[in-house]
């Protein structure tokens, strides 16, 4: 089963992306994505959607 999560920028804290992940994973999803507010690529961390 997959759940929907939001990805939050690690620097400015804005929620920029929404994606899905497996429900039974223990670690939070971390991806390097582009942040339009910071105008650069930053580490994005999973938060509740």
PDB file of N, CA, C, O and CB in Angstrom:
ATOM      1  N   UNK A   1       0.843  -1.183   0.000  1.00  0.00           N
ATOM      2  CA  UNK A   1       0.000   0.000   0.000  1.00  0.00           C
ATOM      3  C   UNK A   1       0.886   1.242   0.000  1.00  0.00           C
ATOM      4  O   UNK A   1       1.896   1.284   0.703  1.00  0.00           O
ATOM      5  CB  UNK A   1      -0.958   0.000   1.221  1.00  0.00           C
ATOM      6  N   UNK A   2       0.516   2.248  -0.779  1.00  0.00           N
ATOM      7  CA  UNK A   2       1.289   3.473  -0.874  1.00  0.00           C
ATOM      8  C   UNK A   2       0.528   4.622  -0.216  1.00  0.00           C
ATOM      9  O   UNK A   2      -0.702   4.667  -0.251  1.00  0.00           O
ATOM     10  CB  UNK A   2       1.606   3.801  -2.345  1.00  0.00           C
ATOM     11  N   UNK A   3       1.274   5.547   0.383  1.00  0.00           N
ATOM     12  CA  UNK A   3       0.671   6.725   1.002  1.00  0.00           C
ATOM     13  C   UNK A   3       1.246   7.976   0.342  1.00  0.00           C
ATOM     14  O   UNK A   3       2.361   7.954  -0.178  1.00  0.00           O
ATOM     15  CB  UNK A   3       0.922   6.743   2.543  1.00  0.00           C
ATOM     16  N   UNK A   4       0.476   9.070   0.365  1.00  0.00           N
ATOM     17  CA  UNK A   4       0.928  10.316  -0.220  1.00  0.00           C
ATOM     18  C   UNK A   4       1.688  11.123   0.826  1.00  0.00           C
ATOM     19  O   UNK A   4       1.247  11.241   1.970  1.00  0.00           O
ATOM     20  CB  UNK A   4      -0.260  11.122  -0.780  1.00  0.00           C
ATOM     21  N   UNK A   5       2.845  11.685   0.426  1.00  0.00           N
ATOM     22  CA  UNK A   5       3.654  12.504   1.313  1.00  0.00           C
ATOM     23  C   UNK A   5       4.050  13.782   0.583  1.00  0.00           C
ATOM     24  O   UNK A   5       4.048  13.831  -0.647  1.00  0.00           O
ATOM     25  CB  UNK A   5       4.909  11.729   1.797  1.00  0.00           C
ATOM     26  N   UNK A   6       4.386  14.806   1.342  1.00  0.00           N
ATOM     27  CA  UNK A   6       4.882  16.062   0.792  1.00  0.00           C
ATOM     28  C   UNK A   6       6.384  16.125   1.023  1.00  0.00           C
ATOM     29  O   UNK A   6       6.895  15.553   1.986  1.00  0.00           O
ATOM     30  CB  UNK A   6       4.161  17.291   1.435  1.00  0.00           C
ATOM     31  N   UNK A   7       7.090  16.823   0.136  1.00  0.00           N
ATOM     32  CA  UNK A   7       8.529  17.022   0.298  1.00  0.00           C
ATOM     33  C   UNK A   7       8.774  18.484   0.639  1.00  0.00           C
ATOM     34  O   UNK A   7       8.372  19.384  -0.098  1.00  0.00           O
ATOM     35  CB  UNK A   7       9.312  16.608  -0.990  1.00  0.00           C
ATOM     36  N   UNK A   8       9.448  18.707   1.781  1.00  0.00           N
ATOM     37  CA  UNK A   8       9.703  20.051   2.296  1.00  0.00           C
ATOM     38  C   UNK A   8      11.169  20.403   2.112  1.00  0.00           C
ATOM     39  O   UNK A   8      12.041  19.577   2.381  1.00  0.00           O
ATOM     40  CB  UNK A   8       9.304  20.158   3.783  1.00  0.00           C
ATOM     41  N   UNK A   9      11.452  21.614   1.659  1.00  0.00           N
ATOM     42  CA  UNK A   9      12.823  22.082   1.475  1.00  0.00           C
ATOM     43  C   UNK A   9      13.542  22.130   2.825  1.00  0.00           C
ATOM     44  O   UNK A   9      12.979  22.605   3.811  1.00  0.00           O
ATOM     45  CB  UNK A   9      12.840  23.478   0.799  1.00  0.00           C
ATOM     46  N   UNK A  10      14.766  21.646   2.869  1.00  0.00           N
ATOM     47  CA  UNK A  10      15.537  21.633   4.104  1.00  0.00           C
ATOM     48  C   UNK A  10      16.053  22.997   4.511  1.00  0.00           C
ATOM     49  O   UNK A  10      16.370  23.202   5.683  1.00  0.00           O
ATOM     50  CB  UNK A  10      16.681  20.700   3.969  1.00  0.00           C
ATOM     51  N   UNK A  11      16.149  23.940   3.580  1.00  0.00           N
ATOM     52  CA  UNK A  11      16.672  25.272   3.895  1.00  0.00           C
ATOM     53  C   UNK A  11      15.574  26.280   4.242  1.00  0.00           C
ATOM     54  O   UNK A  11      15.629  26.916   5.294  1.00  0.00           O
ATOM     55  CB  UNK A  11      17.478  25.792   2.727  1.00  0.00           C
ATOM     56  N   UNK A  12      14.569  26.430   3.357  1.00  0.00           N
ATOM     57  CA  UNK A  12      13.544  27.454   3.601  1.00  0.00           C
ATOM     58  C   UNK A  12      12.269  26.890   4.214  1.00  0.00           C
ATOM     59  O   UNK A  12      11.487  27.647   4.790  1.00  0.00           O
ATOM     60  CB  UNK A  12      13.206  28.157   2.310  1.00  0.00           C
ATOM     61  N   UNK A  13      12.034  25.570   4.106  1.00  0.00           N
ATOM     62  CA  UNK A  13      10.892  24.936   4.754  1.00  0.00           C
ATOM     63  C   UNK A  13       9.593  24.948   3.969  1.00  0.00           C
ATOM     64  O   UNK A  13       8.551  24.590   4.518  1.00  0.00           O
ATOM     65  CB  UNK A  13      10.660  25.582   6.035  1.00  0.00           C
ATOM     66  N   UNK A  14       9.615  25.351   2.693  1.00  0.00           N
ATOM     67  CA  UNK A  14       8.381  25.337   1.903  1.00  0.00           C
ATOM     68  C   UNK A  14       8.113  23.950   1.339  1.00  0.00           C
ATOM     69  O   UNK A  14       9.042  23.219   0.996  1.00  0.00           O
ATOM     70  CB  UNK A  14       8.459  26.359   0.763  1.00  0.00           C
ATOM     71  N   UNK A  15       6.827  23.589   1.247  1.00  0.00           N
ATOM     72  CA  UNK A  15       6.434  22.314   0.650  1.00  0.00           C
ATOM     73  C   UNK A  15       6.323  22.512  -0.852  1.00  0.00           C
ATOM     74  O   UNK A  15       5.435  23.226  -1.320  1.00  0.00           O
ATOM     75  CB  UNK A  15       5.087  21.786   1.252  1.00  0.00           C
ATOM     76  N   UNK A  16       7.223  21.881  -1.619  1.00  0.00           N
ATOM     77  CA  UNK A  16       7.279  22.098  -3.054  1.00  0.00           C
ATOM     78  C   UNK A  16       6.767  20.931  -3.871  1.00  0.00           C
ATOM     79  O   UNK A  16       6.278  21.142  -4.981  1.00  0.00           O
ATOM     80  CB  UNK A  16       8.668  22.398  -3.455  1.00  0.00           C
ATOM     81  N   UNK A  17       6.859  19.711  -3.371  1.00  0.00           N
ATOM     82  CA  UNK A  17       6.533  18.526  -4.162  1.00  0.00           C
ATOM     83  C   UNK A  17       5.662  17.563  -3.357  1.00  0.00           C
ATOM     84  O   UNK A  17       5.724  17.526  -2.128  1.00  0.00           O
ATOM     85  CB  UNK A  17       7.819  17.819  -4.629  1.00  0.00           C
ATOM     86  N   UNK A  18       4.846  16.782  -4.079  1.00  0.00           N
ATOM     87  CA  UNK A  18       4.031  15.736  -3.484  1.00  0.00           C
ATOM     88  C   UNK A  18       4.316  14.438  -4.226  1.00  0.00           C
ATOM     89  O   UNK A  18       4.397  14.431  -5.454  1.00  0.00           O
ATOM     90  CB  UNK A  18       2.511  16.097  -3.537  1.00  0.00           C
ATOM     91  N   UNK A  19       4.470  13.344  -3.496  1.00  0.00           N
ATOM     92  CA  UNK A  19       4.777  12.052  -4.094  1.00  0.00           C
ATOM     93  C   UNK A  19       4.182  10.950  -3.227  1.00  0.00           C
ATOM     94  O   UNK A  19       3.536  11.232  -2.218  1.00  0.00           O
ATOM     95  CB  UNK A  19       6.310  11.862  -4.257  1.00  0.00           C
ATOM     96  N   UNK A  20       4.397   9.699  -3.615  1.00  0.00           N
ATOM     97  CA  UNK A  20       3.921   8.571  -2.820  1.00  0.00           C
ATOM     98  C   UNK A  20       5.098   7.696  -2.423  1.00  0.00           C
ATOM     99  O   UNK A  20       6.147   7.709  -3.068  1.00  0.00           O
ATOM    100  CB  UNK A  20       2.869   7.749  -3.598  1.00  0.00           C
ATOM    101  N   UNK A  21       4.907   6.936  -1.353  1.00  0.00           N
ATOM    102  CA  UNK A  21       5.931   5.995  -0.902  1.00  0.00           C
ATOM    103  C   UNK A  21       5.249   4.806  -0.254  1.00  0.00           C
ATOM    104  O   UNK A  21       4.060   4.855   0.064  1.00  0.00           O
ATOM    105  CB  UNK A  21       6.925   6.669   0.087  1.00  0.00           C
ATOM    106  N   UNK A  22       6.011   3.732  -0.058  1.00  0.00           N
ATOM    107  CA  UNK A  22       5.484   2.539   0.604  1.00  0.00           C
ATOM    108  C   UNK A  22       5.179   2.856   2.071  1.00  0.00           C
ATOM    109  O   UNK A  22       5.936   3.579   2.720  1.00  0.00           O
ATOM    110  CB  UNK A  22       6.492   1.357   0.496  1.00  0.00           C
ATOM    111  N   UNK A  23       4.099   2.330   2.581  1.00  0.00           N
ATOM    112  CA  UNK A  23       3.674   2.620   3.949  1.00  0.00           C
ATOM    113  C   UNK A  23       4.597   1.994   4.993  1.00  0.00           C
ATOM    114  O   UNK A  23       4.771   2.569   6.067  1.00  0.00           O
ATOM    115  CB  UNK A  23       2.257   2.129   4.162  1.00  0.00           C
ATOM    116  N   UNK A  24       5.192   0.837   4.712  1.00  0.00           N
ATOM    117  CA  UNK A  24       5.956   0.114   5.727  1.00  0.00           C
ATOM    118  C   UNK A  24       7.427   0.523   5.815  1.00  0.00           C
ATOM    119  O   UNK A  24       8.193  -0.155   6.499  1.00  0.00           O
ATOM    120  CB  UNK A  24       5.874  -1.348   5.455  1.00  0.00           C
ATOM    121  N   UNK A  25       7.852   1.595   5.156  1.00  0.00           N
ATOM    122  CA  UNK A  25       9.243   2.066   5.267  1.00  0.00           C
ATOM    123  C   UNK A  25       9.442   2.772   6.606  1.00  0.00           C
ATOM    124  O   UNK A  25       8.557   3.488   7.076  1.00  0.00           O
ATOM    125  CB  UNK A  25       9.604   3.024   4.088  1.00  0.00           C
ATOM    126  N   UNK A  26      10.613   2.566   7.218  1.00  0.00           N
ATOM    127  CA  UNK A  26      10.880   3.166   8.528  1.00  0.00           C
ATOM    128  C   UNK A  26      11.540   4.535   8.415  1.00  0.00           C
ATOM    129  O   UNK A  26      11.292   5.404   9.251  1.00  0.00           O
ATOM    130  CB  UNK A  26      11.760   2.247   9.351  1.00  0.00           C
ATOM    131  N   UNK A  27      12.381   4.748   7.390  1.00  0.00           N
ATOM    132  CA  UNK A  27      13.074   6.020   7.242  1.00  0.00           C
ATOM    133  C   UNK A  27      12.252   6.999   6.423  1.00  0.00           C
ATOM    134  O   UNK A  27      11.444   6.600   5.584  1.00  0.00           O
ATOM    135  CB  UNK A  27      14.435   5.812   6.596  1.00  0.00           C
ATOM    136  N   UNK A  28      12.467   8.295   6.676  1.00  0.00           N
ATOM    137  CA  UNK A  28      11.808   9.329   5.895  1.00  0.00           C
ATOM    138  C   UNK A  28      12.488   9.438   4.532  1.00  0.00           C
ATOM    139  O   UNK A  28      13.697   9.244   4.406  1.00  0.00           O
ATOM    140  CB  UNK A  28      11.839  10.690   6.639  1.00  0.00           C
ATOM    141  N   UNK A  29      11.700   9.746   3.532  1.00  0.00           N
ATOM    142  CA  UNK A  29      12.200   9.903   2.177  1.00  0.00           C
ATOM    143  C   UNK A  29      12.981  11.207   2.073  1.00  0.00           C
ATOM    144  O   UNK A  29      12.504  12.249   2.521  1.00  0.00           O
ATOM    145  CB  UNK A  29      11.041   9.874   1.156  1.00  0.00           C
ATOM    146  N   UNK A  30      14.178  11.162   1.485  1.00  0.00           N
ATOM    147  CA  UNK A  30      15.005  12.357   1.283  1.00  0.00           C
ATOM    148  C   UNK A  30      15.476  12.372  -0.162  1.00  0.00           C
ATOM    149  O   UNK A  30      16.108  11.425  -0.630  1.00  0.00           O
ATOM    150  CB  UNK A  30      16.224  12.388   2.270  1.00  0.00           C
ATOM    151  N   UNK A  31      15.161  13.458  -0.864  1.00  0.00           N
ATOM    152  CA  UNK A  31      15.553  13.613  -2.258  1.00  0.00           C
ATOM    153  C   UNK A  31      16.161  14.984  -2.478  1.00  0.00           C
ATOM    154  O   UNK A  31      15.814  15.946  -1.792  1.00  0.00           O
ATOM    155  CB  UNK A  31      14.352  13.404  -3.188  1.00  0.00           C
ATOM    156  N   UNK A  32      17.064  15.068  -3.431  1.00  0.00           N
ATOM    157  CA  UNK A  32      17.653  16.349  -3.803  1.00  0.00           C
ATOM    158  C   UNK A  32      16.846  16.897  -4.977  1.00  0.00           C
ATOM    159  O   UNK A  32      16.921  16.373  -6.088  1.00  0.00           O
ATOM    160  CB  UNK A  32      19.181  16.202  -4.170  1.00  0.00           C
ATOM    161  N   UNK A  33      16.071  17.960  -4.724  1.00  0.00           N
ATOM    162  CA  UNK A  33      15.160  18.532  -5.715  1.00  0.00           C
ATOM    163  C   UNK A  33      15.399  20.031  -5.833  1.00  0.00           C
ATOM    164  O   UNK A  33      16.073  20.634  -4.998  1.00  0.00           O
ATOM    165  CB  UNK A  33      13.687  18.246  -5.339  1.00  0.00           C
ATOM    166  N   UNK A  34      14.830  20.627  -6.894  1.00  0.00           N
ATOM    167  CA  UNK A  34      14.942  22.064  -7.120  1.00  0.00           C
ATOM    168  C   UNK A  34      13.908  22.810  -6.280  1.00  0.00           C
ATOM    169  O   UNK A  34      12.735  22.438  -6.265  1.00  0.00           O
ATOM    170  CB  UNK A  34      14.763  22.395  -8.617  1.00  0.00           C
ATOM    171  N   UNK A  35      14.334  23.851  -5.589  1.00  0.00           N
ATOM    172  CA  UNK A  35      13.435  24.696  -4.803  1.00  0.00           C
ATOM    173  C   UNK A  35      13.310  26.048  -5.511  1.00  0.00           C
ATOM    174  O   UNK A  35      14.299  26.772  -5.627  1.00  0.00           O
ATOM    175  CB  UNK A  35      13.960  24.874  -3.327  1.00  0.00           C
ATOM    176  N   UNK A  36      12.108  26.400  -5.986  1.00  0.00           N
ATOM    177  CA  UNK A  36      11.951  27.675  -6.679  1.00  0.00           C
ATOM    178  C   UNK A  36      12.122  28.891  -5.767  1.00  0.00           C
ATOM    179  O   UNK A  36      12.495  29.963  -6.244  1.00  0.00           O
ATOM    180  CB  UNK A  36      10.600  27.727  -7.328  1.00  0.00           C
ATOM    181  N   UNK A  37      11.862  28.750  -4.485  1.00  0.00           N
ATOM    182  CA  UNK A  37      12.024  29.877  -3.563  1.00  0.00           C
ATOM    183  C   UNK A  37      13.503  30.159  -3.294  1.00  0.00           C
ATOM    184  O   UNK A  37      13.918  31.317  -3.251  1.00  0.00           O
ATOM    185  CB  UNK A  37      11.291  29.596  -2.239  1.00  0.00           C
ATOM    186  N   UNK A  38      14.301  29.095  -3.113  1.00  0.00           N
ATOM    187  CA  UNK A  38      15.744  29.249  -2.891  1.00  0.00           C
ATOM    188  C   UNK A  38      16.497  29.445  -4.211  1.00  0.00           C
ATOM    189  O   UNK A  38      17.630  29.925  -4.217  1.00  0.00           O
ATOM    190  CB  UNK A  38      16.300  28.024  -2.149  1.00  0.00           C
ATOM    191  N   UNK A  39      15.862  29.071  -5.328  1.00  0.00           N
ATOM    192  CA  UNK A  39      16.442  29.169  -6.666  1.00  0.00           C
ATOM    193  C   UNK A  39      17.679  28.288  -6.830  1.00  0.00           C
ATOM    194  O   UNK A  39      18.631  28.671  -7.511  1.00  0.00           O
ATOM    195  CB  UNK A  39      16.799  30.610  -6.970  1.00  0.00           C
ATOM    196  N   UNK A  40      17.665  27.099  -6.202  1.00  0.00           N
ATOM    197  CA  UNK A  40      18.763  26.143  -6.333  1.00  0.00           C
ATOM    198  C   UNK A  40      18.292  24.756  -5.911  1.00  0.00           C
ATOM    199  O   UNK A  40      17.192  24.606  -5.379  1.00  0.00           O
ATOM    200  CB  UNK A  40      19.982  26.584  -5.485  1.00  0.00           C
ATOM    201  N   UNK A  41      19.118  23.751  -6.148  1.00  0.00           N
ATOM    202  CA  UNK A  41      18.811  22.388  -5.723  1.00  0.00           C
ATOM    203  C   UNK A  41      19.180  22.232  -4.249  1.00  0.00           C
ATOM    204  O   UNK A  41      20.282  22.587  -3.829  1.00  0.00           O
ATOM    205  CB  UNK A  41      19.569  21.343  -6.599  1.00  0.00           C
ATOM    206  N   UNK A  42      18.231  21.690  -3.466  1.00  0.00           N
ATOM    207  CA  UNK A  42      18.437  21.493  -2.031  1.00  0.00           C
ATOM    208  C   UNK A  42      17.908  20.124  -1.629  1.00  0.00           C
ATOM    209  O   UNK A  42      17.210  19.468  -2.402  1.00  0.00           O
ATOM    210  CB  UNK A  42      17.741  22.612  -1.208  1.00  0.00           C
ATOM    211  N   UNK A  43      18.240  19.700  -0.428  1.00  0.00           N
ATOM    212  CA  UNK A  43      17.739  18.436   0.126  1.00  0.00           C
ATOM    213  C   UNK A  43      16.294  18.644   0.556  1.00  0.00           C
ATOM    214  O   UNK A  43      16.005  19.573   1.311  1.00  0.00           O
ATOM    215  CB  UNK A  43      18.620  17.946   1.334  1.00  0.00           C
ATOM    216  N   UNK A  44      15.383  17.796   0.089  1.00  0.00           N
ATOM    217  CA  UNK A  44      13.972  17.854   0.476  1.00  0.00           C
ATOM    218  C   UNK A  44      13.655  16.624   1.317  1.00  0.00           C
ATOM    219  O   UNK A  44      14.061  15.513   0.976  1.00  0.00           O
ATOM    220  CB  UNK A  44      13.036  17.933  -0.782  1.00  0.00           C
ATOM    221  N   UNK A  45      12.928  16.822   2.418  1.00  0.00           N
ATOM    222  CA  UNK A  45      12.621  15.767   3.383  1.00  0.00           C
ATOM    223  C   UNK A  45      11.115  15.537   3.408  1.00  0.00           C
ATOM    224  O   UNK A  45      10.329  16.467   3.227  1.00  0.00           O
ATOM    225  CB  UNK A  45      13.147  16.134   4.802  1.00  0.00           C
ATOM    226  N   UNK A  46      10.729  14.301   3.632  1.00  0.00           N
ATOM    227  CA  UNK A  46       9.317  13.917   3.699  1.00  0.00           C
ATOM    228  C   UNK A  46       8.607  14.536   4.899  1.00  0.00           C
ATOM    229  O   UNK A  46       9.144  14.564   6.007  1.00  0.00           O
ATOM    230  CB  UNK A  46       9.190  12.403   3.756  1.00  0.00           C
ATOM    231  N   UNK A  47       7.389  15.034   4.661  1.00  0.00           N
ATOM    232  CA  UNK A  47       6.502  15.511   5.718  1.00  0.00           C
ATOM    233  C   UNK A  47       5.101  14.990   5.411  1.00  0.00           C
ATOM    234  O   UNK A  47       4.887  14.375   4.366  1.00  0.00           O
ATOM    235  CB  UNK A  47       6.520  17.087   5.824  1.00  0.00           C
ATOM    236  N   UNK A  48       4.158  15.226   6.297  1.00  0.00           N
ATOM    237  CA  UNK A  48       2.774  14.811   6.058  1.00  0.00           C
ATOM    238  C   UNK A  48       2.153  15.669   4.965  1.00  0.00           C
ATOM    239  O   UNK A  48       2.403  16.872   4.887  1.00  0.00           O
ATOM    240  CB  UNK A  48       1.938  14.906   7.354  1.00  0.00           C
ATOM    241  N   UNK A  49       1.352  15.043   4.133  1.00  0.00           N
ATOM    242  CA  UNK A  49       0.711  15.773   3.020  1.00  0.00           C
ATOM    243  C   UNK A  49      -0.500  16.543   3.473  1.00  0.00           C
ATOM    244  O   UNK A  49      -1.148  17.206   2.664  1.00  0.00           O
ATOM    245  CB  UNK A  49       0.308  14.817   1.917  1.00  0.00           C
TER     246      UNK A  49
END
